[in-house]
Amino acid sequence: MKSLLSFGCGNMARAIIEGLYNKQAELSYTLYTPSQKRAIELAGVVNGVVLETLLEVPKCDYYMLSCKPQQLKELASEIKGKLNPDAVVISILAGSTVATIQDLLGVTKVLRIMPNTPALVGAGVNAFYFSDEVSASEREHLVKLFDSFSKVFVFETEDEIDKITGFSGSGPAYIFEFSRILIQKMVDMGIGADVASEMVKWTVFGASKLQLESNEGPETLRNNVTSKKGVTYEALEVFKSENMQLMVEKAIDAAYNRSKELSKNS
Ligand SMILES: NC(=O)c1ccc[n+]([C@@H]2O[C@H](COP(=O)([O-])OP(=O)(O)OC[C@H]3O[C@@H](n4cnc5c(N)ncnc54)[C@H](OP(=O)(O)O)[C@@H]3O)[C@@H](O)[C@H]2O)c1
């Protein structure tokens, strides 16, 4: 059985580790957090072991960096030189480049992942970028592990990870924001808040499921709901006249620029 040690057990790491555990991945888990609380909680859920200090780091097959990007330097100063040199270091940190991780930790094999929070419900998207040193069999095993509880996309260049961060990483927030606006408007128009919230959740879920299961693209699916001069048509005309496409494109560009900035400064 392969072993994984996670440095940090926050929302994202927990979603990934629980996802792996729920799909009965052949993995043992060692968990570390400075305050211990979240490591102890997660260890209880996934039958893991808590690492109490970083004085010594056990030899594992995979190490997962799961702290915030701004906490990486402090973590690296404590673990540099203590990791199994043959292990693959998996980083879920937004913006921290493979070169930075290699440099700070003195390692070569790195898998940079951009996950997203729907991993919590077994419906995550994980974008992968491997450093050259990760072998074909290691790549295959890691893709298989993460594919068990999410959809994995492997990218060949690191810049693509910065590009997709604003789509799959941030994407759930766009959907939640759109949902919030719809719920608020329903409430303003006199619909009860609970009903509004349930209806929006089911509408978003239903549209996603239809999109996933249909052979048609989003344009056709949209047209199927839109009769000329009908209700949906009127709403979409407002999206067009207010140039919603340009607004979304600008938002994506801003996310990409921030992603590149973080990569540069990390
Ligand atoms: N949330 C998202 O949607 C999302 C999406 C994509 C990528 N990410 C990436 O995922 C990473 C974690 O995000 P999160 O939302 O899970 O953060 P979080 O909930 O704040 O969790 C951070 C974890 O790191 C631990 N930590 C803090 N300092 C540490 C140190 N020096 N050494 C080791 N562990 C340390 C914390 O320990 P304590 O429990 O003791 O405080 C905590 O368990 C970030 O780098 C982020 O860029 C997040």
The ligand as a MOL file (V3000), in Angstrom:
LIG
                    3D

  0  0  0     0  0            999 V3000
M  V30 BEGIN CTAB
M  V30 COUNTS 48 52 0 0 0
M  V30 BEGIN ATOM
M  V30 1 N -10.3750 26.3500 -1.3770 0
M  V30 2 C -10.3310 26.2760 -2.7180 0
M  V30 3 O -11.3180 26.3980 -3.4530 0
M  V30 4 C -9.0260 25.9610 -3.3880 0
M  V30 5 C -9.0320 25.6750 -4.7590 0
M  V30 6 C -7.8190 25.3950 -5.3630 0
M  V30 7 C -6.6420 25.4130 -4.6110 0
M  V30 8 N -6.6630 25.7220 -3.2880 0 CHG=1
M  V30 9 C -5.4070 25.7420 -2.5500 0
M  V30 10 O -5.4940 24.8670 -1.4440 0
M  V30 11 C -4.6340 25.3230 -0.4180 0
M  V30 12 C -5.3150 25.2110 0.9160 0
M  V30 13 O -6.4870 25.9850 0.8970 0
M  V30 14 P -7.6320 25.7630 1.9880 0
M  V30 15 O -8.7940 26.5500 1.5330 0
M  V30 16 O -7.7860 24.3040 2.2480 0 CHG=-1
M  V30 17 O -6.8990 26.4660 3.2840 0
M  V30 18 P -7.2130 26.3060 4.8200 0
M  V30 19 O -8.5840 25.7340 5.0420 0
M  V30 20 O -6.8580 27.6030 5.4700 0
M  V30 21 O -6.1560 25.2080 5.3180 0
M  V30 22 C -4.7810 25.4420 5.4240 0
M  V30 23 C -4.1440 24.3010 6.1970 0
M  V30 24 O -2.7250 24.5120 6.2160 0
M  V30 25 C -2.2490 24.3490 7.5360 0
M  V30 26 N -1.0250 25.1000 7.7540 0
M  V30 27 C -0.8600 26.3970 8.0890 0
M  V30 28 N 0.4460 26.6960 8.2090 0
M  V30 29 C 1.1270 25.5630 7.9720 0
M  V30 30 C 2.5040 25.2130 7.9740 0
M  V30 31 N 3.4580 26.1220 8.2330 0
M  V30 32 N 2.8340 23.9420 7.7160 0
M  V30 33 C 1.8790 23.0160 7.4290 0
M  V30 34 N 0.5620 23.2790 7.4130 0
M  V30 35 C 0.1990 24.5420 7.6800 0
M  V30 36 C -3.3940 24.8200 8.4190 0
M  V30 37 O -3.2030 24.2950 9.7200 0
M  V30 38 P -4.1960 24.5900 10.9420 0
M  V30 39 O -5.3300 23.6400 10.7480 0
M  V30 40 O -3.3530 24.2690 12.1340 0
M  V30 41 O -4.5860 26.0160 10.8400 0
M  V30 42 C -4.5890 24.2170 7.6670 0
M  V30 43 O -4.7920 22.8820 8.0460 0
M  V30 44 C -4.2380 26.7540 -0.7690 0
M  V30 45 O -2.8700 26.7920 -1.0960 0
M  V30 46 C -5.0780 27.1060 -1.9690 0
M  V30 47 O -4.3420 27.8760 -2.8930 0
M  V30 48 C -7.8340 25.9790 -2.6540 0
M  V30 END ATOM
M  V30 BEGIN BOND
M  V30 1 1 1 2
M  V30 2 2 2 3
M  V30 3 1 2 4
M  V30 4 1 4 5
M  V30 5 2 4 48
M  V30 6 2 5 6
M  V30 7 1 6 7
M  V30 8 2 7 8
M  V30 9 1 8 9
M  V30 10 1 8 48
M  V30 11 1 9 10
M  V30 12 1 9 46
M  V30 13 1 10 11
M  V30 14 1 11 12
M  V30 15 1 11 44
M  V30 16 1 12 13
M  V30 17 1 13 14
M  V30 18 2 14 15
M  V30 19 1 14 16
M  V30 20 1 14 17
M  V30 21 1 17 18
M  V30 22 2 18 19
M  V30 23 1 18 20
M  V30 24 1 18 21
M  V30 25 1 21 22
M  V30 26 1 22 23
M  V30 27 1 23 24
M  V30 28 1 23 42
M  V30 29 1 24 25
M  V30 30 1 25 26
M  V30 31 1 25 36
M  V30 32 1 26 27
M  V30 33 1 26 35
M  V30 34 2 27 28
M  V30 35 1 28 29
M  V30 36 1 29 30
M  V30 37 2 29 35
M  V30 38 1 30 31
M  V30 39 2 30 32
M  V30 40 1 32 33
M  V30 41 2 33 34
M  V30 42 1 34 35
M  V30 43 1 36 37
M  V30 44 1 36 42
M  V30 45 1 37 38
M  V30 46 2 38 39
M  V30 47 1 38 40
M  V30 48 1 38 41
M  V30 49 1 42 43
M  V30 50 1 44 45
M  V30 51 1 44 46
M  V30 52 1 46 47
M  V30 END BOND
M  V30 END CTAB
M  END
